[in-house]
Amino acid sequence: MRDNKVSGSFHKFKGRFVQQINHAFNTGSLKRLKTAVKTLDDAVSGVERFLHVLSQFDNNKMKNHRQPMDSRNRHETSSLPPSMILGREEERKVLVDWLTKAENSAPEQIVNNVPIFSIVGIGGLGKTTLAQVVCNDNEVIECFDFIIWASVSFEFDVERLTRKILQDVTGEEINIVGLNALHKVLKEKLSSKRFLLVLDDAWNDQRIDDWDDLLRPLRYGKKGSKILMTTRMQSVADLAARTMQEEGQTLRLSGLEETDLHVLFNSHAFFGVNPDDYRNLQHISKQMAGKLCGSPLAAKVLGGLLNNKKDSSTWNRILASSICNIEQGKEGIMMVLRLSYQHLQTHLQACFGYCSLFQKDYEFTKKELVYLWMGSGLIQYVADDMMPEDVATEYLDTLTMKSFFDIKSSPCSHRAIKCNFFDEYYEEKYVIHDLLHELAHSASVNECIRVDINFSSIIPKTIRHMCIELINPTVVEQISQVKKLRTLIMHLQDQVQADQELILGNVLSVAKSLRVLSLITNSACKLPNTVNAMVHLCYLSLMWGRKNMTLSPGFHSLYTSYTTWKQ
């Protein structure tokens, strides 16, 4: 019976959780934690009574409320056709030739300028995909000691980027604090080494000092080192080249030719089936390809949308919708993406929109997404023979198949060095294209919010899920007005331990109905007594380091993970 599973899973889990957490907290905190667990015991008793009533219902009737999901298994999802380099062979050859071309015979210097080649184009044209393809070219790999990949994004955080570069070079977790200290170590590691650095999705076209801080230690690499950058703006490419005192080279991407886009669209729309069996759809797909602004991303997403809709009436309806009126450029691509989002089932829309809580280019693990979605109550009713983890995984697989997520290849594919990170660092990662991230944000603006350095507005009272990176009294006051808050992710790395505990106590004292609580700190801090009263809490994540130790959850139990520094 389900109620027996609930009680048994919870009590088995409680002992393991207390034993694990005892290593991280002092005795006083442990007593408070035990009190909190006792409170959860009481909550379980209430759940058991509820499930006893629920068990009287006909399970078959309940199953009828579950929306149909795509029947494809995980293997088929992972074998989706890669982002093919259709129509980009000429551009690929230009980049490979530049990367493998030997430098002139000028004598080696201690400090060398590093030439920069920029791939420029609007979002969704395949700049990142093209960079990935050339970095995996065997000729390119043979030319460099290191191939380093750093996602820059809109916030040009020099210290974060320098740490990421050093991390890729050493293959080790970097806990060095301070830009000068990072520069010193990076200079030593790059000395006498030839490297290729990929700066993906750069936006900074104003702060030349920040560019100088980022590029300065790179001059100590061996002659022949190179930088490949992707950006939407030529002004970014010009500023980076000027900082390096080099005449930068630029490859400006335009949209794919309609014939190539048609092939790419069909590879996703007819994946897993024989296209010849659907000749009535072929002429419609050709018309659609002509409406996609030359965007590979739009072709992938729209093709994924139509993959499980093989009737001509649906295809014609979408063709006759706003897709026929789209304009060239980013807005046209966004219209295609928005159309695909609107045709997702509502539970998939909710799970996708939830991801707007995280910054652009964030790398999710499957376990992280599954636990967050489960804890937040986004997983629909599950039959007795299916675990909620399995349903959440199906959600993720379906969204990945429809190209709302991309699976990021291992960092080893971007580097010519041996991998020796912690094993979990190489767990399969899921990423969202920045245009799709903008879509997720706009679609969930009334339910999900990020409070960071760029936040300057009022928190809507309808917000249910929140990520906080900037804490001040005004934010705490606004949180007290949000009565439906269910998810709270807090970054407290910039505060000392005493301040962390004070801030945490203030925030949690007004956020009493949480189902998901995730805390990211510099060091372990005590949970306030207010946690004892959080009877609805389903997922607790305490992160103060790298090595993630996650306990397996039971159905209707507390999905709990915590993180410690690697010893």
Legacy VTK file of the C-alpha trace (Angstrom):
# vtk DataFile Version 3.0
C-alpha trace
ASCII
DATASET POLYDATA
POINTS 567 float
0.000 0.000 0.000
1.121 3.529 -0.723
0.676 4.721 2.886
3.018 1.969 4.102
5.579 3.094 1.545
5.292 6.659 2.804
5.841 5.797 6.440
8.566 3.223 5.781
10.481 5.417 3.350
10.351 8.397 5.664
11.563 6.610 8.825
14.345 4.827 6.926
15.397 8.124 5.388
15.277 10.025 8.720
18.005 7.947 10.338
20.339 8.252 7.344
19.792 11.991 7.107
20.567 12.642 10.786
23.689 10.474 10.619
25.019 12.312 7.563
24.245 15.807 8.770
25.858 15.152 12.174
29.269 15.479 10.530
28.535 19.030 9.438
26.717 20.694 12.343
27.443 21.138 16.020
25.406 19.518 18.785
23.058 22.468 19.326
22.096 22.616 15.673
21.679 18.852 15.576
19.136 19.043 18.401
17.162 21.611 16.443
17.382 19.429 13.366
16.059 16.439 15.304
13.183 18.607 16.491
12.464 19.510 12.861
12.485 15.833 11.881
10.058 15.075 14.732
7.759 17.743 13.303
7.962 15.964 9.946
7.042 12.714 11.729
3.811 14.376 12.805
3.224 15.568 9.250
3.663 12.000 7.981
0.923 10.838 10.334
-1.415 13.326 8.705
-0.336 12.166 5.243
-1.039 8.565 6.202
-4.617 9.419 7.219
-5.102 11.323 3.972
-3.749 8.462 1.866
-6.022 6.009 3.650
-8.978 8.019 2.305
-7.328 8.429 -1.079
-6.801 4.681 -1.400
-10.583 4.232 -1.454
-10.705 5.850 -4.887
-10.521 3.775 -8.010
-6.902 4.032 -9.167
-7.935 3.482 -12.736
-10.103 6.597 -12.631
-7.247 8.627 -11.226
-4.946 7.422 -13.992
-7.315 8.839 -16.560
-6.453 12.353 -15.340
-2.838 11.921 -16.290
-1.997 13.582 -19.591
-0.353 11.363 -22.190
3.410 11.691 -22.407
5.804 10.900 -25.183
6.589 7.201 -25.170
10.178 7.522 -26.322
12.707 6.138 -23.907
15.929 7.742 -22.697
18.085 5.986 -25.241
16.136 7.460 -28.118
16.307 10.911 -26.552
20.081 10.790 -26.211
20.441 9.611 -29.795
18.723 12.633 -31.265
20.575 13.918 -34.283
23.261 16.345 -33.101
23.167 19.996 -34.050
24.458 19.212 -37.497
26.814 21.618 -39.184
24.548 21.778 -42.203
25.374 24.660 -44.499
28.413 25.713 -42.427
31.161 23.682 -44.088
32.788 26.743 -45.622
32.762 28.574 -42.288
34.103 25.492 -40.503
37.005 25.268 -42.929
37.859 28.954 -42.469
38.032 28.514 -38.696
40.026 25.271 -38.804
42.526 26.801 -41.236
42.998 29.822 -38.965
43.364 27.729 -35.828
45.885 25.335 -37.349
47.902 27.941 -39.239
51.433 28.276 -37.873
52.529 31.651 -36.531
55.264 33.652 -38.241
58.863 32.970 -37.294
59.249 35.956 -34.968
61.204 35.084 -31.797
59.325 33.868 -28.739
58.630 36.539 -26.108
57.854 36.220 -22.405
54.671 38.202 -23.042
52.840 37.647 -26.327
49.716 39.125 -27.849
47.111 36.435 -28.481
45.212 36.717 -31.789
41.400 36.705 -31.559
38.906 35.359 -34.088
35.247 36.266 -33.455
32.132 34.520 -34.764
29.437 37.225 -34.912
25.704 36.830 -35.515
22.265 37.135 -33.927
21.067 34.534 -31.444
19.946 31.154 -32.735
22.213 30.989 -35.815
24.521 28.298 -34.446
27.605 30.253 -33.318
28.213 28.030 -30.301
27.586 24.859 -32.283
30.106 25.924 -34.921
32.696 26.666 -32.226
32.107 23.256 -30.638
32.544 21.496 -33.961
35.890 23.121 -34.722
37.158 22.486 -31.172
36.500 18.771 -31.657
38.390 18.699 -34.967
41.406 16.390 -34.675
43.677 18.816 -36.514
42.784 21.563 -34.053
43.240 19.342 -30.993
46.744 18.391 -32.135
47.803 22.045 -32.310
47.213 22.949 -28.658
48.236 21.770 -25.205
44.953 23.032 -23.771
41.543 23.700 -25.265
39.610 25.794 -22.743
35.898 26.617 -22.895
34.380 29.490 -20.892
30.770 30.671 -21.130
30.857 34.452 -20.662
27.187 35.536 -20.898
25.825 38.972 -20.099
27.456 39.446 -16.688
31.167 39.888 -17.407
32.521 38.559 -14.082
36.310 38.594 -14.527
37.111 36.626 -11.369
34.581 33.915 -12.195
35.856 33.601 -15.761
39.501 33.524 -14.661
38.706 30.793 -12.143
36.870 28.800 -14.832
39.841 29.103 -17.203
42.287 28.013 -14.500
39.974 25.165 -13.582
40.006 23.890 -17.163
43.797 24.232 -17.402
44.567 22.366 -14.175
41.708 19.880 -14.196
41.222 20.635 -10.509
38.690 22.458 -8.370
39.949 26.014 -7.749
39.186 27.623 -4.377
41.563 30.564 -4.735
39.963 33.877 -3.768
41.001 37.181 -5.340
41.816 38.122 -8.918
45.528 38.799 -8.315
46.041 35.374 -6.770
44.195 33.727 -9.670
46.301 35.679 -12.190
49.531 34.543 -10.558
48.649 30.860 -10.722
47.241 31.120 -14.258
50.416 32.779 -15.538
52.480 29.914 -14.146
50.229 27.257 -15.656
50.148 28.858 -19.119
53.869 29.510 -19.307
55.396 27.524 -22.199
51.960 26.084 -23.088
50.041 26.680 -26.317
46.328 27.046 -25.647
43.053 27.710 -27.424
40.546 29.650 -25.353
36.898 29.762 -26.443
34.923 32.682 -24.988
31.315 31.810 -25.721
28.494 34.375 -25.819
30.400 37.547 -24.873
28.448 40.788 -24.412
30.803 43.351 -22.849
31.413 46.129 -25.389
31.984 48.982 -22.912
34.310 48.060 -20.037
37.769 47.803 -21.580
39.368 47.527 -18.115
37.484 44.293 -17.503
38.709 42.915 -20.817
42.262 43.866 -19.861
41.920 42.086 -16.500
40.658 38.948 -18.224
43.195 38.845 -21.046
46.323 39.982 -19.184
47.483 36.581 -17.851
46.779 34.963 -21.228
49.725 36.844 -22.740
52.083 34.531 -20.863
51.095 31.532 -22.934
53.333 30.113 -25.630
53.421 31.799 -29.020
50.746 30.229 -31.211
48.035 30.417 -28.549
44.707 31.698 -29.871
41.287 32.932 -28.731
38.014 32.035 -30.457
35.014 34.106 -29.394
31.280 34.034 -30.158
29.170 37.172 -29.768
26.076 38.854 -31.154
27.804 42.219 -31.543
30.718 43.358 -33.685
31.470 46.016 -31.051
32.378 43.251 -28.590
34.799 41.702 -31.079
36.393 45.087 -31.749
36.864 45.906 -28.061
38.448 42.532 -27.258
40.868 42.844 -30.190
41.763 46.397 -29.214
42.498 45.279 -25.670
44.851 42.589 -26.952
46.426 45.116 -29.370
45.726 42.780 -32.253
43.811 43.236 -35.465
41.005 40.814 -34.771
39.409 38.696 -37.454
35.655 38.254 -37.756
33.369 35.681 -39.318
29.833 37.031 -39.582
27.196 34.286 -39.673
24.055 34.729 -41.714
21.002 32.487 -41.698
21.151 29.003 -43.171
20.049 28.480 -46.730
16.467 27.287 -46.989
17.463 23.880 -48.360
19.825 23.206 -45.429
17.235 24.450 -42.960
14.663 22.120 -44.516
16.960 19.125 -43.987
17.589 20.122 -40.358
13.884 20.693 -39.686
13.002 17.288 -41.170
15.693 15.538 -39.112
13.847 16.595 -35.957
10.256 16.525 -37.195
10.616 12.993 -38.602
13.115 11.636 -36.109
12.426 7.963 -35.382
10.196 7.447 -38.419
10.578 7.146 -42.180
9.835 10.554 -43.792
8.666 8.766 -46.945
5.687 7.494 -44.954
4.506 11.109 -44.558
4.711 12.526 -48.046
1.618 14.623 -47.355
3.693 16.610 -44.840
6.768 17.144 -46.989
5.466 20.150 -48.906
4.280 21.732 -45.631
7.693 21.249 -44.022
9.332 22.966 -46.969
7.048 25.986 -46.556
7.819 26.068 -42.827
11.560 26.050 -43.468
11.169 29.211 -45.478
9.583 30.968 -42.488
12.303 30.237 -39.886
14.604 33.230 -40.432
17.485 30.913 -41.325
17.725 29.870 -37.661
18.910 26.325 -36.844
17.577 26.757 -33.309
14.086 27.591 -34.588
14.212 24.596 -36.954
15.178 22.244 -34.133
12.531 23.498 -31.714
9.669 23.642 -34.225
10.672 20.264 -35.661
10.707 18.794 -32.164
7.258 20.230 -31.503
5.813 18.511 -34.580
7.638 15.218 -34.065
4.681 13.587 -32.326
2.043 15.405 -34.388
1.929 13.736 -37.779
-1.491 14.914 -38.991
-1.563 17.453 -41.803
-4.323 19.511 -40.133
-2.016 20.362 -37.207
0.877 21.200 -39.507
-1.312 23.426 -41.671
-2.756 25.146 -38.628
0.730 26.022 -37.349
1.827 27.091 -40.818
-1.197 29.376 -41.055
-0.601 30.883 -37.619
1.717 33.746 -36.748
4.662 31.848 -38.192
3.599 33.192 -41.583
3.985 36.763 -40.405
7.359 36.624 -38.665
10.013 39.166 -39.431
13.698 38.610 -39.941
16.062 38.768 -36.993
15.784 37.903 -33.334
12.090 38.805 -32.973
11.169 36.451 -35.778
13.101 33.608 -34.172
11.524 34.350 -30.790
8.074 34.146 -32.364
8.835 30.621 -33.599
10.147 29.605 -30.173
7.120 31.121 -28.450
4.788 29.222 -30.758
6.535 25.960 -29.893
6.305 26.726 -26.176
2.576 27.427 -26.426
2.025 23.961 -27.902
3.729 22.195 -24.981
1.517 20.464 -22.453
0.905 22.647 -19.401
2.998 20.545 -17.021
5.983 20.795 -19.401
5.481 24.560 -19.703
5.605 24.852 -15.913
8.790 22.793 -15.604
10.501 24.742 -18.384
9.488 28.127 -16.996
10.788 27.093 -13.562
14.319 26.999 -15.012
14.273 30.794 -15.457
15.229 30.937 -11.763
18.787 30.149 -12.788
21.191 32.382 -14.660
21.823 32.021 -18.381
24.255 29.234 -19.336
23.577 27.414 -16.046
24.435 23.718 -16.310
21.773 21.531 -14.724
22.249 17.922 -13.709
19.377 15.529 -14.221
19.189 14.799 -10.487
18.985 18.508 -9.681
16.119 19.170 -12.087
14.219 16.045 -11.058
14.398 16.861 -7.333
13.503 20.527 -7.812
10.493 19.728 -9.990
9.336 17.047 -7.558
9.814 19.212 -4.489
8.005 22.157 -6.108
4.942 20.065 -6.854
5.291 20.289 -10.640
5.025 16.537 -11.196
1.519 15.300 -11.947
-0.234 12.449 -10.146
1.771 9.239 -10.428
0.370 5.720 -10.604
1.460 3.106 -8.061
3.722 1.381 -10.567
5.727 4.516 -11.447
8.029 6.525 -9.206
7.823 10.344 -9.363
11.524 10.401 -10.288
10.665 8.417 -13.413
7.896 10.829 -14.380
10.168 13.844 -13.861
12.837 12.152 -15.968
10.271 11.636 -18.737
9.457 15.340 -18.565
13.145 16.174 -18.989
13.593 13.692 -21.810
10.563 15.097 -23.645
11.786 18.692 -23.308
15.242 17.606 -24.466
13.818 15.764 -27.449
11.932 18.930 -28.359
15.229 20.898 -28.101
14.191 23.054 -25.132
17.258 21.567 -23.431
20.582 20.616 -24.975
22.820 17.955 -23.473
26.271 19.405 -22.968
29.158 17.182 -23.905
31.830 16.393 -21.343
34.444 19.094 -20.784
36.963 16.550 -22.084
35.615 17.136 -25.585
36.747 20.759 -25.343
40.198 20.115 -23.898
43.261 18.225 -24.992
44.170 17.217 -21.414
43.367 14.280 -19.224
40.245 14.631 -17.072
40.857 14.235 -13.358
38.006 16.208 -11.762
35.616 14.779 -9.241
33.466 12.176 -10.963
30.258 14.108 -10.468
31.669 17.073 -12.393
31.363 14.949 -15.527
27.770 13.982 -14.929
25.687 14.722 -17.997
24.714 18.409 -17.993
21.635 20.079 -19.458
21.755 23.656 -20.764
19.196 26.078 -22.193
19.987 28.316 -25.155
19.982 31.978 -24.138
17.015 32.783 -26.410
15.053 29.943 -24.831
16.068 31.258 -21.412
14.563 34.631 -22.373
11.426 32.770 -23.427
11.272 30.896 -20.097
11.620 34.189 -18.231
8.896 35.974 -20.196
6.526 32.993 -19.904
6.908 32.670 -16.121
7.324 36.328 -15.118
4.322 36.197 -12.758
5.436 33.011 -10.990
9.269 32.896 -11.096
11.755 35.655 -10.285
15.500 36.178 -9.856
16.596 38.882 -7.437
20.177 39.742 -8.416
22.398 42.774 -8.937
20.297 43.854 -11.934
16.994 43.669 -10.041
15.343 47.043 -9.504
11.605 46.398 -9.519
8.948 45.174 -7.106
8.450 41.484 -6.387
4.928 40.576 -7.591
2.674 39.040 -4.931
1.861 36.209 -7.350
5.438 34.865 -7.255
5.710 31.204 -6.272
9.377 30.482 -7.010
12.294 32.793 -6.199
16.085 32.819 -6.489
17.874 35.473 -4.402
21.444 36.627 -5.012
21.006 40.133 -3.577
19.798 40.455 0.018
18.678 43.712 1.650
15.906 44.800 4.059
13.657 45.849 1.160
13.838 42.373 -0.376
13.036 40.739 2.984
10.053 43.045 3.417
8.762 42.232 -0.064
9.141 38.497 0.566
6.853 38.849 3.585
4.118 40.009 1.198
4.463 36.960 -1.065
2.017 34.501 0.467
2.305 31.790 -2.191
6.103 31.373 -2.171
6.953 27.699 -2.652
10.601 27.714 -3.838
13.438 29.730 -2.325
17.011 29.485 -3.618
19.422 31.730 -1.699
23.046 32.592 -2.522
24.866 33.792 0.598
28.492 33.475 -0.519
29.301 37.160 -0.050
28.353 37.309 3.640
30.343 36.246 6.710
28.865 33.349 8.682
27.178 35.492 11.361
25.512 37.618 8.674
24.457 34.518 6.771
22.613 33.166 9.800
20.966 36.524 10.531
19.795 36.986 6.925
18.598 33.393 6.727
16.623 33.780 9.950
14.979 36.997 8.757
13.974 35.566 5.390
12.733 32.188 6.627
10.709 33.830 9.387
8.433 35.291 6.699
8.597 32.420 4.167
6.696 29.748 6.062
5.050 27.697 3.311
8.144 26.645 1.393
8.312 23.303 -0.364
11.836 23.820 -1.747
14.716 25.442 0.138
18.196 25.603 -1.394
21.040 27.431 0.367
24.402 28.137 -1.258
27.009 29.466 1.188
30.765 29.744 1.653
30.696 27.565 4.768
28.288 25.533 6.834
25.862 27.679 8.784
23.177 26.861 11.329
19.614 26.495 10.184
17.304 28.813 12.160
14.584 27.414 14.428
11.959 28.612 11.952
12.792 25.591 9.784
11.068 23.454 12.439
7.712 24.937 11.472
8.078 24.297 7.733
5.743 21.316 7.596
5.369 21.604 3.811
9.099 21.382 3.037
9.811 18.632 0.487
13.306 19.437 -0.786
16.233 20.771 1.210
19.622 21.469 -0.371
22.531 22.741 1.734
25.494 23.575 -0.475
28.778 24.842 0.888
31.284 23.237 -1.446
31.696 21.062 -4.492
31.282 17.400 -3.640
27.570 16.642 -3.662
26.269 13.925 -1.328
22.621 13.276 -2.173
20.333 10.933 -0.255
17.807 8.919 -2.229
14.302 10.261 -1.559
11.228 8.226 -0.759
7.776 9.051 -2.142
6.263 11.997 -0.201
9.448 12.210 1.897
11.971 14.995 2.198
14.134 15.162 -0.940
17.373 16.245 0.690
20.905 16.909 -0.474
23.815 18.708 1.097
27.280 19.632 -0.046
30.623 19.817 1.744
34.112 20.916 0.838
36.145 18.073 -0.609
38.727 17.034 1.951
LINES 1 568
567 0 1 2 3 4 5 6 7 8 9 10 11 12 13 14 15 16 17 18 19 20 21 22 23 24 25 26 27 28 29 30 31 32 33 34 35 36 37 38 39 40 41 42 43 44 45 46 47 48 49 50 51 52 53 54 55 56 57 58 59 60 61 62 63 64 65 66 67 68 69 70 71 72 73 74 75 76 77 78 79 80 81 82 83 84 85 86 87 88 89 90 91 92 93 94 95 96 97 98 99 100 101 102 103 104 105 106 107 108 109 110 111 112 113 114 115 116 117 118 119 120 121 122 123 124 125 126 127 128 129 130 131 132 133 134 135 136 137 138 139 140 141 142 143 144 145 146 147 148 149 150 151 152 153 154 155 156 157 158 159 160 161 162 163 164 165 166 167 168 169 170 171 172 173 174 175 176 177 178 179 180 181 182 183 184 185 186 187 188 189 190 191 192 193 194 195 196 197 198 199 200 201 202 203 204 205 206 207 208 209 210 211 212 213 214 215 216 217 218 219 220 221 222 223 224 225 226 227 228 229 230 231 232 233 234 235 236 237 238 239 240 241 242 243 244 245 246 247 248 249 250 251 252 253 254 255 256 257 258 259 260 261 262 263 264 265 266 267 268 269 270 271 272 273 274 275 276 277 278 279 280 281 282 283 284 285 286 287 288 289 290 291 292 293 294 295 296 297 298 299 300 301 302 303 304 305 306 307 308 309 310 311 312 313 314 315 316 317 318 319 320 321 322 323 324 325 326 327 328 329 330 331 332 333 334 335 336 337 338 339 340 341 342 343 344 345 346 347 348 349 350 351 352 353 354 355 356 357 358 359 360 361 362 363 364 365 366 367 368 369 370 371 372 373 374 375 376 377 378 379 380 381 382 383 384 385 386 387 388 389 390 391 392 393 394 395 396 397 398 399 400 401 402 403 404 405 406 407 408 409 410 411 412 413 414 415 416 417 418 419 420 421 422 423 424 425 426 427 428 429 430 431 432 433 434 435 436 437 438 439 440 441 442 443 444 445 446 447 448 449 450 451 452 453 454 455 456 457 458 459 460 461 462 463 464 465 466 467 468 469 470 471 472 473 474 475 476 477 478 479 480 481 482 483 484 485 486 487 488 489 490 491 492 493 494 495 496 497 498 499 500 501 502 503 504 505 506 507 508 509 510 511 512 513 514 515 516 517 518 519 520 521 522 523 524 525 526 527 528 529 530 531 532 533 534 535 536 537 538 539 540 541 542 543 544 545 546 547 548 549 550 551 552 553 554 555 556 557 558 559 560 561 562 563 564 565 566
